[in-house]
């Protein structure tokens, strides 16, 4: 099982099969490093065969995180870059410790270490969530059989931050300036009319737009599920003019990156004093406009492409006031309340009864 060199990256890697299971790891700077890692992986595989109940107990934390990244994050998660950065920080903290040597106290110390570096509580919670996922994934696939120390430490409860919207006065100032930027304008216009995510908007191709059906097809959303986004007649007319004579495979709005779009909008906002506002807040603004006009929250949830209406309620539940108000109004008339005249007569009759009793 000789290790090999990747000619493009000039790094070394190993790959071998044992008992119908494939093992791979790359990115080594030297051949010797790759050979040592391969031998360590082989020993772990043999230990797992001989003592399946002790699977991974001798695996170092660094090796476990590498397995998690190679077999899960890098191929299944859009946020794999975030995982890579957090894994690096945790590996530096735990150093040469084995997976089964890390305790709940170590996890608490990790949180204190991250807090000392100035990280926010919510960010620290994300680190612990990744740590918990590493152990769970290793246990699920039989790579490790011990306990998960991250489950024994409670995450800090963080108040939900206020959802930012574009206020009417801000919109009246911002829209004319964005419209002057012909490259940014289609992205801004589409966001306020669909509530789509920035990457979904940037990836719209001509073939995804069905003018006749007033829909935009999103083949690969954040939740890895395709969906159809309904569009208004106004946006449909705008898009039909924009994509006229463009090849079906072309990007519909210009092909600019999401980073460029976000930076461009941020620059304009800063110039006119609109603070703490991002392109994603246009999605919040879209939802807010629908809900305040009485559109049911479950319909808004479907349009936004949320995995559950619970997610929508967490962000916008307080805005679904029209539904709540109309529901409360239905209580009127349920209780028979006597009129003022009836109350006066009842009081008079009661007085007569009292006098007669004497």
C-alpha positions as CSV (number, residue, x, y, z in Angstrom):
1,X,0.0,0.0,0.0
2,X,2.5,2.7,-1.1
3,X,1.6,6.3,-0.5
4,X,1.3,8.6,-3.5
5,X,2.0,12.1,-4.4
6,X,-0.6,14.5,-5.8
7,X,1.1,16.1,-8.8
8,X,-1.1,19.2,-8.8
9,X,-0.8,20.1,-5.1
10,X,2.6,18.4,-4.5
11,X,1.2,16.8,-1.3
12,X,1.2,13.2,-0.3
13,X,-1.8,10.9,0.4
14,X,-2.7,7.3,1.2
15,X,-5.6,5.2,0.2
16,X,-6.3,1.5,1.0
17,X,-9.2,-0.9,1.5
18,X,-9.7,-3.3,4.3
19,X,-12.7,-5.5,5.1
20,X,-14.9,-3.7,2.5
21,X,-14.0,-0.3,4.0
22,X,-12.1,2.4,2.2
23,X,-9.5,4.6,4.0
24,X,-8.2,7.8,2.6
25,X,-6.4,10.9,3.8
26,X,-4.3,13.5,2.0
27,X,-2.6,16.8,2.3
28,X,0.7,15.6,3.8
29,X,3.8,17.7,3.1
30,X,6.2,14.8,3.1
31,X,6.1,11.1,2.2
32,X,7.2,10.2,5.7
33,X,4.2,11.9,7.3
34,X,1.8,10.1,4.9
35,X,3.4,6.7,5.7
36,X,3.2,7.3,9.4
37,X,-0.5,8.4,9.2
38,X,-1.2,5.3,6.9
39,X,0.3,3.0,9.5
40,X,-1.6,4.6,12.3
41,X,-4.8,4.3,10.3
42,X,-4.1,0.6,9.5
43,X,-3.5,-0.1,13.2
44,X,-6.8,1.5,14.1
45,X,-8.6,-0.6,11.5
46,X,-7.0,-3.8,12.8
47,X,-7.9,-2.9,16.4
48,X,-11.5,-2.3,15.3
49,X,-11.6,-5.8,13.7
50,X,-10.2,-7.5,16.8
51,X,-12.0,-5.4,19.5
52,X,-15.1,-3.8,17.9
53,X,-16.3,-2.7,21.3
54,X,-13.2,-0.6,21.7
55,X,-13.3,1.0,18.3
56,X,-11.3,4.2,18.1
57,X,-10.4,4.3,21.8
58,X,-6.7,4.8,20.9
59,X,-7.4,7.3,18.1
60,X,-6.0,10.8,18.7
61,X,-8.4,13.7,18.6
62,X,-6.5,15.2,15.6
63,X,-7.1,11.9,13.6
64,X,-10.7,11.8,14.6
65,X,-11.3,15.4,13.4
66,X,-9.5,14.6,10.1
67,X,-11.8,11.6,9.5
68,X,-14.8,13.8,10.3
69,X,-13.7,16.5,7.9
70,X,-12.7,14.1,5.1
71,X,-15.8,11.9,5.3
72,X,-18.5,14.4,6.3
73,X,-17.8,18.2,6.3
74,X,-15.8,18.4,3.0
75,X,-18.4,16.4,1.0
76,X,-21.7,17.1,2.7
77,X,-21.6,20.6,4.3
78,X,-21.8,24.0,2.7
79,X,-20.2,25.4,5.8
80,X,-17.1,23.1,5.5
81,X,-14.8,26.1,5.6
82,X,-16.2,27.1,9.0
83,X,-15.7,23.5,10.3
84,X,-12.1,23.5,9.1
85,X,-11.3,26.7,11.0
86,X,-13.0,25.5,14.2
87,X,-11.4,22.1,14.0
88,X,-8.0,23.6,13.7
89,X,-8.5,25.7,16.8
90,X,-9.8,22.8,18.8
91,X,-7.0,20.5,17.7
92,X,-4.4,23.1,18.9
93,X,-6.2,23.2,22.2
94,X,-6.5,19.5,22.8
95,X,-3.0,18.8,21.3
96,X,-2.0,15.1,21.5
97,X,-5.0,13.9,23.5
98,X,-6.9,10.8,22.5
99,X,-10.6,10.9,21.8
100,X,-11.4,9.0,25.0
101,X,-9.2,11.2,27.1
102,X,-11.2,14.3,26.6
103,X,-13.7,14.9,29.4
104,X,-16.5,17.3,30.1
105,X,-14.1,19.4,32.1
106,X,-11.9,19.7,29.0
107,X,-14.9,20.9,27.0
108,X,-15.6,23.5,29.7
109,X,-12.0,24.6,29.6
110,X,-12.2,24.9,25.8
111,X,-15.2,27.2,26.2
112,X,-13.2,29.4,28.7
113,X,-10.3,29.4,26.3
114,X,-12.5,30.7,23.4
115,X,-14.1,33.2,25.7
116,X,-10.7,34.6,26.7
117,X,-10.0,35.1,23.0
118,X,-12.9,37.4,22.8
119,X,-15.4,35.1,21.0
120,X,-19.1,35.7,21.5
121,X,-21.2,33.1,23.4
122,X,-23.1,32.2,20.2
123,X,-19.8,31.5,18.4
124,X,-18.5,29.4,21.3
125,X,-21.8,27.4,21.0
126,X,-21.0,26.7,17.4
127,X,-17.6,25.3,18.3
128,X,-19.2,23.0,20.8
129,X,-21.8,21.9,18.3
130,X,-19.0,20.9,15.9
131,X,-17.3,19.0,18.7
132,X,-20.5,17.2,19.5
133,X,-21.0,16.4,15.8
134,X,-17.5,14.9,15.5
135,X,-18.1,12.4,18.3
136,X,-21.6,11.5,17.1
137,X,-20.4,10.9,13.5
138,X,-17.5,8.8,14.6
139,X,-19.8,6.7,16.8
140,X,-22.4,6.3,14.1
141,X,-19.9,4.8,11.7
142,X,-18.1,2.7,14.3
143,X,-14.9,4.6,14.2
144,X,-15.2,5.4,17.9
145,X,-17.2,3.7,20.7
146,X,-16.7,5.8,23.8
147,X,-18.7,8.7,25.3
148,X,-19.4,12.1,23.8
149,X,-18.0,14.6,26.4
150,X,-19.6,17.6,24.5
151,X,-23.1,16.4,25.5
152,X,-22.4,16.7,29.2
153,X,-21.7,20.5,29.0
154,X,-24.7,22.8,28.6
155,X,-24.4,25.5,25.9
156,X,-24.9,29.1,27.0
157,X,-28.3,30.4,26.3
158,X,-28.1,33.4,24.0
159,X,-30.9,35.9,23.5
160,X,-32.1,35.9,19.9
161,X,-30.9,39.0,18.1
162,X,-33.4,41.5,16.6
163,X,-34.2,40.8,13.0
164,X,-33.2,43.7,10.9
165,X,-35.6,45.1,8.2
166,X,-35.4,47.9,5.7
167,X,-37.7,50.6,7.0
168,X,-39.9,52.5,4.5
169,X,-38.0,55.7,5.0
170,X,-34.7,53.8,4.4
171,X,-36.1,52.1,1.4
172,X,-37.1,55.4,-0.2
173,X,-33.5,56.7,0.2
174,X,-31.8,53.5,-0.8
175,X,-33.7,52.3,-3.8
176,X,-33.0,55.3,-6.1
177,X,-29.3,55.0,-5.4
178,X,-29.2,51.3,-6.0
179,X,-31.1,51.8,-9.3
180,X,-28.3,54.0,-10.5
181,X,-26.0,50.9,-10.3
182,X,-27.2,48.9,-13.3
183,X,-25.2,45.8,-12.3
184,X,-26.4,45.7,-8.7
185,X,-30.0,46.7,-9.4
186,X,-31.3,43.3,-10.7
187,X,-30.1,41.5,-7.5
188,X,-31.7,44.1,-5.2
189,X,-34.9,44.1,-7.2
190,X,-35.1,40.3,-7.2
191,X,-34.4,40.1,-3.4
192,X,-37.2,42.4,-2.5
193,X,-39.6,40.6,-4.7
194,X,-38.8,37.0,-3.9
195,X,-37.0,36.9,-0.5
196,X,-34.5,34.5,-2.0
197,X,-31.1,33.9,-0.5
198,X,-28.1,35.8,-2.0
199,X,-26.5,32.7,-3.4
200,X,-29.8,31.5,-4.9
201,X,-30.2,34.8,-6.6
202,X,-26.7,34.9,-8.0
203,X,-27.1,31.3,-9.4
204,X,-30.3,32.0,-11.3
205,X,-29.9,30.9,-14.9
206,X,-32.1,31.9,-17.8
207,X,-33.4,28.3,-18.0
208,X,-34.6,28.5,-14.4
209,X,-37.1,31.3,-15.1
210,X,-40.5,30.3,-16.2
211,X,-42.1,33.5,-17.3
212,X,-45.4,31.8,-18.3
213,X,-45.7,30.1,-14.9
214,X,-44.4,33.0,-12.9
215,X,-41.8,30.9,-11.1
216,X,-38.1,30.6,-10.6
217,X,-36.6,27.1,-10.1
218,X,-34.0,26.8,-7.4
219,X,-32.2,23.5,-8.1
220,X,-30.0,23.4,-5.0
221,X,-31.1,25.4,-2.0
222,X,-29.5,25.7,1.4
223,X,-31.4,22.6,2.6
224,X,-30.2,20.6,-0.5
225,X,-33.8,20.5,-1.7
226,X,-35.0,22.0,-5.0
227,X,-38.0,24.3,-5.0
228,X,-40.1,26.6,-7.1
229,X,-40.2,30.3,-6.0
230,X,-43.4,32.1,-7.1
231,X,-42.8,35.6,-8.6
232,X,-45.1,38.6,-9.0
233,X,-46.3,39.8,-12.4
234,X,-44.1,42.9,-11.9
235,X,-40.9,40.8,-11.4
236,X,-41.9,38.5,-14.2
237,X,-42.1,41.5,-16.6
238,X,-38.7,42.8,-15.3
239,X,-37.0,39.4,-15.8
240,X,-38.5,38.8,-19.3
241,X,-36.9,42.0,-20.5
242,X,-33.6,41.2,-18.7
243,X,-33.1,37.7,-20.1
244,X,-34.4,38.4,-23.6
245,X,-32.1,36.8,-26.2
246,X,-29.7,35.4,-23.6
247,X,-28.7,31.7,-23.9
248,X,-30.5,29.4,-21.5
249,X,-27.3,28.4,-19.6
250,X,-26.3,32.1,-18.9
251,X,-26.7,33.6,-15.5
252,X,-29.9,35.7,-15.6
253,X,-28.8,38.6,-13.5
254,X,-25.2,39.2,-14.7
255,X,-23.1,36.4,-13.2
256,X,-21.6,38.5,-10.4
257,X,-20.4,36.8,-7.2
258,X,-22.4,37.0,-3.9
259,X,-19.4,38.7,-2.3
260,X,-19.4,41.5,-4.9
261,X,-23.2,42.0,-4.5
262,X,-23.0,42.2,-0.8
263,X,-20.0,44.6,-0.8
264,X,-21.7,46.8,-3.3
265,X,-24.9,47.1,-1.3
266,X,-23.0,47.7,1.9
267,X,-21.0,50.5,0.4
268,X,-24.1,52.3,-0.7
269,X,-25.8,51.8,2.7
270,X,-22.8,53.2,4.5
271,X,-22.7,56.3,2.2
272,X,-26.3,57.3,3.2
273,X,-26.1,56.3,6.9
274,X,-28.0,53.0,6.8
275,X,-26.1,51.0,9.5
276,X,-26.1,47.3,10.5
277,X,-27.8,46.3,7.2
278,X,-26.8,43.5,4.9
279,X,-28.1,42.0,1.7
280,X,-29.6,39.1,3.6
281,X,-31.8,41.7,5.4
282,X,-33.6,42.2,2.2
283,X,-34.9,38.6,2.7
284,X,-36.1,39.7,6.1
285,X,-37.8,42.8,4.6
286,X,-39.6,40.6,2.1
287,X,-41.0,38.4,4.8
288,X,-41.9,41.4,7.0
289,X,-43.9,43.1,4.2
290,X,-45.9,39.9,3.5
291,X,-46.7,39.2,7.1
292,X,-47.7,42.8,8.0
293,X,-50.1,42.7,5.0
294,X,-51.9,39.6,6.5
295,X,-50.3,36.7,4.5
296,X,-50.4,33.6,6.7
297,X,-47.0,32.7,8.2
298,X,-47.1,29.1,6.9
299,X,-47.4,30.5,3.3
300,X,-44.5,32.8,3.9
301,X,-42.5,29.9,5.2
302,X,-43.2,27.9,2.0
303,X,-42.1,30.9,-0.2
304,X,-38.9,31.4,1.8
305,X,-38.0,27.7,1.5
306,X,-37.7,27.1,5.2
307,X,-37.4,23.5,6.3
308,X,-40.2,24.1,8.8
309,X,-42.7,26.8,9.8
310,X,-41.0,26.7,13.2
311,X,-37.9,28.3,11.7
312,X,-40.1,31.1,10.2
313,X,-41.8,31.7,13.6
314,X,-38.5,32.0,15.3
315,X,-37.6,35.0,13.1
316,X,-40.9,36.5,12.2
317,X,-43.6,35.1,14.6
318,X,-44.1,38.5,16.3
319,X,-45.0,40.0,12.9
320,X,-47.9,37.7,12.2
321,X,-50.2,40.1,14.1
322,X,-52.9,40.3,11.5
323,X,-53.7,36.6,11.9
324,X,-53.7,36.9,15.7
325,X,-55.9,40.0,15.7
326,X,-58.5,38.4,13.4
327,X,-58.5,35.3,15.5
328,X,-59.0,37.3,18.8
329,X,-61.8,39.3,17.2
330,X,-63.8,36.1,16.8
331,X,-64.4,36.1,20.6
332,X,-66.8,39.0,20.2
333,X,-70.4,37.8,20.7
334,X,-69.4,34.6,22.4
335,X,-70.4,36.0,25.8
336,X,-73.9,37.5,26.3
337,X,-73.2,40.9,27.9
338,X,-76.4,42.7,29.1
339,X,-77.0,46.2,27.9
340,X,-76.9,49.3,30.3
341,X,-80.8,49.3,30.4
342,X,-80.9,45.6,31.3
343,X,-78.3,46.2,34.1
344,X,-80.4,49.1,35.5
345,X,-83.5,47.0,35.6
346,X,-81.7,44.2,37.2
347,X,-80.4,46.5,39.9
348,X,-83.9,48.0,40.5
349,X,-85.5,44.5,40.8
350,X,-82.8,43.5,43.2
351,X,-83.5,46.6,45.4
352,X,-87.3,45.7,45.4
353,X,-86.5,42.2,46.5
354,X,-84.3,43.5,49.4
355,X,-87.1,45.9,50.6
356,X,-89.7,43.1,50.5
357,X,-87.6,40.8,52.5
358,X,-87.8,43.2,55.5
